Amino acid sequence: MKTLVIVSHPYPEHSHVIKALKETAESMVNVVVRDLEAIYATRDIVFNIAEEQDAYDGVDRVIFMYPTHWFNLTPNLKSYLNEVWSYGWAFGPDGHALKNKEMMVVTSAGAAEQMYSADGLIKSSMADVLAPMKASALYVGMKYLQPLVIYNAVNVSPERMNHLSSELVSHLSA
């Protein structure tokens, strides 16, 4: 199974978890990693739409890897979806580029899991926060997989990071 991993981190120099998981994905066979900030190196990205869409050719699974940023996608990832997943390519007349592919979200959150609960400060689960990604996947005919969520990302121990990398490898190898 071939996997495309789209990585976005607004502050890559401060990334620990996403950086380590990106490196794990890059080491895998049949995995292509596209790091939006590394490729485009600017906050005002002008995407190469054809190149980004071509990256999906022959891919069975797409993983979006990013830190949850103010309970949402990163700004560049949102722009990417707005521009790359265009009408007529991803869906609509003759557009079925994503149909039957799998989608998975790998995201980190600085807060503890308690924050993302009915009893937490935001009174919302991570499933609630990720609902737009799930809806987007289903809208274009993708199969939405259970996300891999890393809570309290600022305090991940080396042992926990090894476990997370192993968990990602098992997802990428499935």
Secondary structure, 3 states (H helix, E strand, C coil): CCEEEEECCCCHHHCCHHHHHHHHHHCCCCEEEEEHHHHHCCCCCCCCHHHHHHCCCCCCEEEEEEECCCCCCCHHHHHHHHHHCCECCCECCCCCCCCCCEEEEEEECCCCHHHHCCCCCCCCCHHHHCHHHHHHHHHCCCEECCCEEECCHHHCCHHHHHHHHHHHHHHHHC
